[in-house]
């Protein structure tokens, strides 16, 4: 009788650990955590100030993004990006990203109600401006 009780306790303990492991794994790996990038690359257009706007909405209307990007010569030569998203992106975050010859520069992550701005010193002949959002 004692061996059966110990065996039951052992089985319950193992099953409890397996259940905890399953809960931990599902909470660590978020479902649908892929990112979507609205991306624009510009080459050899860095002699005077300019600004462009790009928007993107998918056909299922699950995201609506806006990216204002450009080059500014006011104080220093700098690459600029402003990323925003619409109410369709409720609950998801987005951020502005600039890639130039100085590296990759990240603006702050913002909810759909806020804009993410990034300005960096310009370097190189090609710059990529990105609005990255969660899907």
Number of C-alpha atoms within 10 A of each C-alpha: 5 7 8 9 10 11 11 12 12 12 12 12 12 12 12 12 12 12 12 11 12 11 11 11 11 10 10 8 9 9 8 8 11 9 11 15 18 19 16 16 13 13 10 9 13 21 10 10 14 14 12 11 12 14 15 15 15 9 7 6 10 13 20 18 23 19 27 19 28 21 23 21 14 9 6 10 18 18 26 22 27 23 30 26 29 16 13 14 21 13 10 18 21 27 28 30 25 27 20 19 12 12 10 13 14 19 19 14 18 19 20 23 14 15 20 23 21 21 21 21 14 22 16 12 12 15 23 17 28 25 28 23 27 16 15
